Amino acid sequence: MLRSFFRAWALAVVGLLVAVAWSEGQADSLRALTFIEVRTDSTTASAKILKKYAAALRVPAARVRVLQEVPRASRFVIVEAAENADELTRAQSDSQRLLEPLDEMLIAPADHRTHKDFGVDPSSAAKQNVREPSSSVYVLAHVDIGPPDRLGGEAALRQLADAARHAPGNLGFDIWQQTDRTNHFNVVSFWSDRASFDAFSASAPAREFRKTVARLIGSLYDDRIYHRVD
């Protein structure tokens, strides 16, 4: 019998396939985030397992990153963006055994979320091969926009993306829309260093965005800073 972790992960992959097929205009692409939280005494071992798993998922036309939260080193996220969903999901299925040692290290089930593109950086393809500075950081922000003015919230997200992509130190800025909860968005950004991200966070466009969505979001504004471990 599969362990609980693998059963949950396998179900998530099935859900991913359904969600991808449902997404209009996105039938061949895949965007996914998997949040993983482990015991604090197993962070090094967990990172090794996830790095090995991510390496097995690197198929053509796919970007896979394993990120570790700063400063909460026991929290990881796998970021997946592929133009061929079938190819990547086959790689996921073939690589499940690599995750077996992680099962005893988890303190909560893996949180797997599938998305479709909402606001993608038009130059993101060129940035895929950018040399990553040792000081670089990734930032993921979950934005849950309530119904009173959803269109206004979506417009604010697009304006934020446009401003961020022209900000000093930005190396990538995408917005993904969750397929099963379309009022939930994840902002996935990549910066040359923490100072660049902090400077943009304090800029007029970023402050205006926070002001606009403050009355619309259904939960606390949640952005998390990560460094890449793979």
GUDOGU-40041 format. One record per residue (C-alpha): residue in one letter; x negated, y negated, z negated. Coordinates in nm, 3 decimals. Layout:
% GUDOGU-40041
r residu:a&east:X&north:Y&up:Z
...
% end
This chain:
% GUDOGU-40041
r residu:m&east:0.000&north:0.000&up:0.000
r residu:l&east:-0.128&north:-0.344&up:0.083
r residu:r&east:-0.223&north:-0.554&up:-0.210
r residu:s&east:0.000&north:-0.849&up:-0.288
r residu:f&east:-0.240&north:-1.098&up:-0.130
r residu:f&east:-0.250&north:-0.916&up:0.203
r residu:r&east:0.123&north:-0.858&up:0.208
r residu:a&east:0.183&north:-1.231&up:0.158
r residu:w&east:-0.078&north:-1.322&up:0.417
r residu:a&east:0.061&north:-1.076&up:0.671
r residu:l&east:0.411&north:-1.219&up:0.625
r residu:a&east:0.268&north:-1.566&up:0.671
r residu:v&east:0.111&north:-1.464&up:1.002
r residu:v&east:0.445&north:-1.326&up:1.122
r residu:g&east:0.609&north:-1.652&up:1.018
r residu:l&east:0.339&north:-1.840&up:1.205
r residu:l&east:0.417&north:-1.656&up:1.527
r residu:v&east:0.787&north:-1.733&up:1.492
r residu:a&east:0.719&north:-2.097&up:1.414
r residu:v&east:0.482&north:-2.138&up:1.705
r residu:a&east:0.730&north:-1.984&up:1.946
r residu:w&east:1.000&north:-2.218&up:1.811
r residu:s&east:0.798&north:-2.536&up:1.848
r residu:e&east:0.909&north:-2.702&up:2.171
r residu:g&east:0.617&north:-2.782&up:2.393
r residu:q&east:0.377&north:-2.612&up:2.151
r residu:a&east:0.434&north:-2.248&up:2.244
r residu:d&east:0.068&north:-2.178&up:2.319
r residu:s&east:-0.094&north:-2.377&up:2.039
r residu:l&east:-0.145&north:-2.321&up:1.670
r residu:r&east:-0.210&north:-2.563&up:1.385
r residu:a&east:-0.232&north:-2.419&up:1.035
r residu:l&east:-0.352&north:-2.497&up:0.683
r residu:t&east:-0.400&north:-2.229&up:0.419
r residu:f&east:-0.455&north:-2.357&up:0.066
r residu:i&east:-0.638&north:-2.117&up:-0.167
r residu:e&east:-0.703&north:-2.154&up:-0.539
r residu:v&east:-0.934&north:-1.913&up:-0.724
r residu:r&east:-1.077&north:-1.865&up:-1.071
r residu:t&east:-1.340&north:-2.122&up:-1.158
r residu:d&east:-1.595&north:-1.846&up:-1.221
r residu:s&east:-1.558&north:-1.708&up:-0.869
r residu:t&east:-1.605&north:-2.014&up:-0.649
r residu:t&east:-1.940&north:-1.905&up:-0.502
r residu:a&east:-1.818&north:-1.555&up:-0.423
r residu:s&east:-1.492&north:-1.689&up:-0.278
r residu:a&east:-1.677&north:-1.931&up:-0.052
r residu:k&east:-1.884&north:-1.646&up:0.092
r residu:i&east:-1.574&north:-1.439&up:0.163
r residu:l&east:-1.392&north:-1.726&up:0.330
r residu:k&east:-1.697&north:-1.819&up:0.540
r residu:k&east:-1.720&north:-1.463&up:0.669
r residu:y&east:-1.347&north:-1.459&up:0.746
r residu:a&east:-1.364&north:-1.793&up:0.928
r residu:a&east:-1.655&north:-1.672&up:1.140
r residu:a&east:-1.440&north:-1.378&up:1.254
r residu:l&east:-1.165&north:-1.619&up:1.363
r residu:r&east:-1.384&north:-1.828&up:1.591
r residu:v&east:-1.238&north:-1.731&up:1.925
r residu:p&east:-1.252&north:-1.946&up:2.240
r residu:a&east:-1.055&north:-2.272&up:2.227
r residu:a&east:-1.019&north:-2.257&up:1.848
r residu:r&east:-1.153&north:-2.469&up:1.564
r residu:v&east:-1.170&north:-2.309&up:1.222
r residu:r&east:-1.306&north:-2.485&up:0.913
r residu:v&east:-1.339&north:-2.371&up:0.553
r residu:l&east:-1.325&north:-2.669&up:0.318
r residu:q&east:-1.389&north:-2.688&up:-0.056
r residu:e&east:-1.229&north:-2.961&up:-0.264
r residu:v&east:-1.436&north:-3.229&up:-0.433
r residu:p&east:-1.467&north:-3.216&up:-0.730
r residu:r&east:-1.234&north:-2.916&up:-0.788
r residu:a&east:-1.458&north:-2.649&up:-0.641
r residu:s&east:-1.209&north:-2.370&up:-0.710
r residu:r&east:-0.972&north:-2.502&up:-0.444
r residu:f&east:-1.027&north:-2.427&up:-0.076
r residu:v&east:-0.839&north:-2.478&up:0.249
r residu:i&east:-0.875&north:-2.302&up:0.583
r residu:v&east:-0.805&north:-2.543&up:0.869
r residu:e&east:-0.712&north:-2.381&up:1.202
r residu:a&east:-0.645&north:-2.547&up:1.535
r residu:a&east:-0.619&north:-2.329&up:1.844
r residu:e&east:-0.487&north:-2.380&up:2.194
r residu:n&east:-0.411&north:-2.008&up:2.230
r residu:a&east:-0.200&north:-1.894&up:1.935
r residu:d&east:-0.188&north:-1.529&up:2.040
r residu:e&east:-0.565&north:-1.503&up:2.059
r residu:l&east:-0.616&north:-1.648&up:1.714
r residu:t&east:-0.338&north:-1.450&up:1.547
r residu:r&east:-0.488&north:-1.130&up:1.686
r residu:a&east:-0.821&north:-1.231&up:1.533
r residu:q&east:-0.643&north:-1.296&up:1.202
r residu:s&east:-0.487&north:-0.951&up:1.206
r residu:d&east:-0.817&north:-0.784&up:1.291
r residu:s&east:-0.998&north:-0.968&up:1.012
r residu:q&east:-0.759&north:-0.918&up:0.719
r residu:r&east:-0.984&north:-0.656&up:0.560
r residu:l&east:-1.252&north:-0.924&up:0.510
r residu:l&east:-1.022&north:-1.095&up:0.259
r residu:e&east:-0.974&north:-0.790&up:0.037
r residu:p&east:-1.237&north:-0.892&up:-0.223
r residu:l&east:-1.058&north:-1.225&up:-0.266
r residu:d&east:-0.744&north:-1.065&up:-0.402
r residu:e&east:-0.869&north:-1.037&up:-0.761
r residu:m&east:-1.004&north:-1.392&up:-0.760
r residu:l&east:-0.680&north:-1.575&up:-0.675
r residu:i&east:-0.490&north:-1.756&up:-0.949
r residu:a&east:-0.191&north:-1.823&up:-0.718
r residu:p&east:-0.066&north:-1.691&up:-0.384
r residu:a&east:-0.228&north:-1.847&up:-0.079
r residu:d&east:-0.012&north:-2.132&up:0.054
r residu:h&east:0.000&north:-2.095&up:0.433
r residu:r&east:0.164&north:-2.373&up:0.636
r residu:t&east:0.208&north:-2.389&up:1.012
r residu:h&east:0.240&north:-2.711&up:1.209
r residu:k&east:0.282&north:-2.870&up:1.547
r residu:d&east:0.097&north:-3.177&up:1.669
r residu:f&east:0.256&north:-3.507&up:1.579
r residu:g&east:-0.016&north:-3.764&up:1.624
r residu:v&east:-0.334&north:-3.618&up:1.766
r residu:d&east:-0.649&north:-3.819&up:1.823
r residu:p&east:-0.680&north:-3.842&up:2.206
r residu:s&east:-1.058&north:-3.818&up:2.170
r residu:s&east:-1.047&north:-3.524&up:1.928
r residu:a&east:-1.166&north:-3.280&up:2.193
r residu:a&east:-1.483&north:-3.483&up:2.243
r residu:k&east:-1.533&north:-3.502&up:1.867
r residu:q&east:-1.519&north:-3.125&up:1.817
r residu:n&east:-1.890&north:-3.095&up:1.888
r residu:v&east:-1.995&north:-3.399&up:1.686
r residu:r&east:-2.294&north:-3.327&up:1.468
r residu:e&east:-2.163&north:-3.339&up:1.112
r residu:p&east:-2.373&north:-3.551&up:0.875
r residu:s&east:-2.459&north:-3.383&up:0.546
r residu:s&east:-2.266&north:-3.664&up:0.376
r residu:s&east:-1.946&north:-3.609&up:0.578
r residu:v&east:-1.612&north:-3.549&up:0.412
r residu:y&east:-1.273&north:-3.421&up:0.519
r residu:v&east:-0.955&north:-3.566&up:0.373
r residu:l&east:-0.617&north:-3.394&up:0.377
r residu:a&east:-0.308&north:-3.589&up:0.279
r residu:h&east:0.037&north:-3.435&up:0.240
r residu:v&east:0.318&north:-3.679&up:0.318
r residu:d&east:0.678&north:-3.577&up:0.242
r residu:i&east:0.906&north:-3.835&up:0.403
r residu:g&east:1.263&north:-3.852&up:0.278
r residu:p&east:1.565&north:-3.906&up:0.507
r residu:p&east:1.664&north:-4.269&up:0.428
r residu:d&east:1.422&north:-4.412&up:0.685
r residu:r&east:1.243&north:-4.120&up:0.839
r residu:l&east:1.186&north:-4.298&up:1.169
r residu:g&east:1.022&north:-4.585&up:0.983
r residu:g&east:0.796&north:-4.339&up:0.802
r residu:e&east:0.697&north:-4.169&up:1.125
r residu:a&east:0.617&north:-4.504&up:1.286
r residu:a&east:0.402&north:-4.592&up:0.986
r residu:l&east:0.209&north:-4.266&up:1.026
r residu:r&east:0.136&north:-4.345&up:1.391
r residu:q&east:0.020&north:-4.696&up:1.302
r residu:l&east:-0.207&north:-4.556&up:1.031
r residu:a&east:-0.360&north:-4.310&up:1.277
r residu:d&east:-0.430&north:-4.580&up:1.533
r residu:a&east:-0.602&north:-4.799&up:1.275
r residu:a&east:-0.804&north:-4.512&up:1.126
r residu:r&east:-0.938&north:-4.396&up:1.464
r residu:h&east:-1.094&north:-4.739&up:1.514
r residu:a&east:-1.235&north:-4.757&up:1.162
r residu:p&east:-1.612&north:-4.738&up:1.102
r residu:g&east:-1.719&north:-4.388&up:1.007
r residu:n&east:-1.408&north:-4.207&up:1.130
r residu:l&east:-1.491&north:-3.886&up:1.318
r residu:g&east:-1.137&north:-3.754&up:1.365
r residu:f&east:-0.781&north:-3.830&up:1.257
r residu:d&east:-0.489&north:-3.598&up:1.336
r residu:i&east:-0.134&north:-3.580&up:1.204
r residu:w&east:0.036&north:-3.241&up:1.192
r residu:q&east:0.410&north:-3.189&up:1.140
r residu:q&east:0.517&north:-2.883&up:0.946
r residu:t&east:0.728&north:-2.652&up:1.162
r residu:d&east:0.968&north:-2.528&up:0.893
r residu:r&east:1.007&north:-2.863&up:0.714
r residu:t&east:0.986&north:-3.127&up:0.982
r residu:n&east:0.992&north:-3.415&up:0.731
r residu:h&east:0.661&north:-3.287&up:0.589
r residu:f&east:0.337&north:-3.404&up:0.747
r residu:n&east:-0.030&north:-3.334&up:0.685
r residu:v&east:-0.290&north:-3.591&up:0.777
r residu:v&east:-0.621&north:-3.423&up:0.861
r residu:s&east:-0.910&north:-3.667&up:0.882
r residu:f&east:-1.288&north:-3.642&up:0.905
r residu:w&east:-1.531&north:-3.914&up:0.795
r residu:s&east:-1.906&north:-3.962&up:0.819
r residu:d&east:-1.925&north:-4.023&up:0.443
r residu:r&east:-1.714&north:-4.091&up:0.137
r residu:a&east:-1.786&north:-4.464&up:0.152
r residu:s&east:-1.630&north:-4.490&up:0.499
r residu:f&east:-1.313&north:-4.320&up:0.378
r residu:d&east:-1.296&north:-4.538&up:0.066
r residu:a&east:-1.343&north:-4.853&up:0.274
r residu:f&east:-1.059&north:-4.757&up:0.506
r residu:s&east:-0.834&north:-4.665&up:0.211
r residu:a&east:-0.875&north:-5.020&up:0.084
r residu:s&east:-0.818&north:-5.180&up:0.426
r residu:a&east:-0.507&north:-5.380&up:0.515
r residu:p&east:-0.360&north:-5.112&up:0.750
r residu:a&east:-0.401&north:-4.836&up:0.490
r residu:r&east:-0.249&north:-5.049&up:0.213
r residu:e&east:0.041&north:-5.145&up:0.438
r residu:f&east:0.103&north:-4.777&up:0.513
r residu:r&east:0.107&north:-4.689&up:0.143
r residu:k&east:0.347&north:-4.978&up:0.078
r residu:t&east:0.582&north:-4.860&up:0.354
r residu:v&east:0.594&north:-4.494&up:0.254
r residu:a&east:0.601&north:-4.554&up:-0.123
r residu:r&east:0.981&north:-4.578&up:-0.114
r residu:l&east:1.022&north:-4.290&up:0.132
r residu:i&east:0.811&north:-4.004&up:0.003
r residu:g&east:0.971&north:-3.730&up:-0.205
r residu:s&east:0.660&north:-3.652&up:-0.409
r residu:l&east:0.344&north:-3.824&up:-0.521
r residu:y&east:0.117&north:-3.928&up:-0.236
r residu:d&east:-0.138&north:-3.648&up:-0.239
r residu:d&east:-0.471&north:-3.681&up:-0.062
r residu:r&east:-0.760&north:-3.447&up:-0.135
r residu:i&east:-1.126&north:-3.483&up:-0.046
r residu:y&east:-1.324&north:-3.185&up:0.076
r residu:h&east:-1.663&north:-3.091&up:0.209
r residu:r&east:-1.720&north:-2.819&up:0.463
r residu:v&east:-1.868&north:-2.492&up:0.336
r residu:d&east:-1.879&north:-2.281&up:0.652
% end
